[in-house]
Amino acid sequence: MPNLIQTVYFLLALLIAIDVHEFSHALIAYQLGDPTAKYRGRVSLNPLVHLDPLGSLMMLFMAFSGVGLGWGKPVPVNPNNFRNGPIVGETMVSAGGPLSNLLTAAVVAIPLRLALNGVLPRSFLSTSIAQFLIILFVVSISLAIFNLLPIFPLDGYHFWLGLLHEIPSRITRQVWYALSGGAFMTYGPVILLGLVFLGGGVLFRILHPFYNLFSTLFLGRAIF
């Protein structure tokens, strides 16, 4: 039964994290002048409008197997509508999802840190509420860090590519042209799936230092 409860908590946390993530993409795009997502009802915290059928099935598979990759429905944008230009605008929209997950983790960490520091009774950490908050904290950080990997089609690919474009250097501009080519977009999903399913812990070793960084920042100690 405890394992089943943790699985339910994990699914609920993943649903919340993806909902906040996709909502943030849509809201920032709308604020920057692109109404595409707004017209399709995506500027909403209703999780149903952000669920992708296949991504949702993969979430269930991941929850019960411990391995996998779940995702929400991509937010549609028209970069040509952005007031600050398509590249800068897309960079900001891409950053919005991961940053919203980090903000969620920071808010969730407040009662947990108070309990760890003795401001709240430490017995709070053994309650069902605290157990769910811990899972939501871990899922939110995981979603943020994973999405910042510079691999297409993750947010990190567009975010880091956009930052690279804005560096006033001939070398960085040449690198930008090379990385924005079709080859990286074609093989990106294959590389991503390989890291998730065949990485043999490689993905965790890549992300682990960042887990500890944000865990220490928000909770005052590393929990990963």
N, C-alpha and C positions, 0 to 999 in steps of 0.2 A: 504493500500500500504506500509506504513512503516514496518508493521510486515512481509510482504512478502520480502521486501528488507533485513531485518535483518535475515530472514530465509536463503536467498541466501548467505548472508555474512557468516552465521554460517556454511553452507555446504561447501563453498569455504575454510573457515578457517580449518574445520575438514579435508578436503582433503589435504591441505598443511601440516597440523600437522602429519597426518598419513603417508604421503609420506616421509617427513623428518625422521620420526621415523623408518620406515622400511628400508629406504635407509641407515641409520646409522648402524642398525643391520648388514646389508649385507656388508657394507664397512669395519666395524671393523672385522667381521669374515674373510674377504678376507685379510686384513692386518695382521691378526694373523696366516695366513697360510691355511685357508680353502677356496678352490675355488668353493664350491658347489653352493652358491648363485650367484657367478660371472658367472658360466656356464649357469645358468638359467635366466640371464639377470636382476638380482635383484639389482646389484650395479648401480643404475640409479635413477635419480630424476623424471623420467617419471611416473606420478601417476598411469597410466594404468597398469603397471606391478606389482603394489602393491595392487590393488583393489581385494577384495574378493567378489564374487557375493552376498552371503547372508549378509555379513558384510555391503555391500553398501546399500542393501535394508533396513537394520536396521538403517543405518545413515539417510536415508530419513525419516523413521518412527520417529526417535528421533528428527529430525529437525522440523517436523510438530506437534509432540505430546508433546515435551518437556521432554519425558521420554524414556529411552531405552539405548541401548549399541551397538555402531558401532565398526567395526574393519577392519584392513587390512589383506592381505594374509600373514600368518606366513612365515618368512624367513627360508628356509631350511639350516641347518648346520650339519656338521659332526664333533662333538667335538674331535674325535680322530686325526683330522688334525691340531689342534691348537698346535703351537710351545711351548706354555707355559703350556701345559697340558689341559685335557678336562674340569676340574672343574674351574680352574682359567680363562681359555679362555671363557667358557660359562658365567661366572660371568661378564667378561668385555663386552661381546656381549650384555648381558641382560641389563647392565647399559647404553649402548650406546643410546638406543632409548629414554628413559626418559631424559637423559642428553641433547640430541639434542633438545628436546622440551623445556627444560629450557633455552638453549642457544637461541633458536628462540624467546622465550618470552623476554629475556634480550635485544636482538637486537631491537625487536619491541617496547620495552619500551623507547628507547632512545628519539625519537621525542615526545612521550607522556609526558615523564618527563620534557623535555625542555619546553613544553607548560605549564605544571602544575607549573613550577618554573618561568615562565615569560620570559624565554629566547626566545621562539617563541611566537607569538601572541596567547592569550588564545582562540581567535576565531577559531584557528586551530582545537580545540577539537570538534567543532560542524560540521566539514566538513565530507564528506562521507569517505574520506581516514582515518581520525582519528577514525571514528566509526568502520570501518573494522579492523583497527589495534587493537582497544580495544577488539573486539571479538576474533581476532587471539591470542591476549595475554592471554585472559581467557581460550580459548580452549587449547592452548599449555601447560599452567600450569596445567590445569585439566587433560590432557592426561598424563603428566609426573607423577603427584602425584598418580593418579589412578593406573597407571601401576607399581608403586613401592609398592603397597599393597602386602604383603607376601601370596598371594593366587594363587594357580595353576589355569589357565595356564598363569597368568600375569608375566611380566618380574621380578617383585619383588620377586616372589617365588624362581626363579633361582638365582637372585642376592643375596638376604639375606641368602639363603641356602649356596651359594658359600662362602660368607664371614664367615659364621658360621664354615664351613669346615676348613678354614684356621687359625682359632684360636687354638693355641696349648694347648688344655685342654681335659682331658678325658671326662668331663661332656659335653662340647660342641660337642665332637665327637659322644657321645651317643645320644644327641639331634638331631644331623644331621642325624644319621641312622634312628631315629624314624620319623623325618619329611620327609625324602626322600622316605618313604614307599609308597606303592600303594594306601593306604587309602586316604591320603591327595590329591593325584592326581585324585582319583576317585570322591571325594566329593567336590573338589575345585570349579568346574564350578557351582555346585548346590548352594554352599554358595555365590558365586559371583552373580549369577542371583537373589538370594534371597535379597542380599543387594541392588541391582539395582532396582528391581521391587517391593519388599515387605518390604524394610527396614524402610519405614515410616520416612525418614529423617535421619536415623542412619548413612548412608554412608556420607551424607553431614556434619553431626556433627563430624565424624571422620576426614574428610579431611579439614574442615574449618580452623583450626589453621595453617595448612600448606599453604592454599591459602593466608591467611593474611601475613604469613612469607615471601613468595616470592613476594607478591604484595608490601609489605613495602620495601623489599630489592631492587627491580627493579624500583619501581615508587616513593618510598619515603613515601608512605601512603597505608593503607589498603583500598581496594575498594570492598571487598566481604562482 
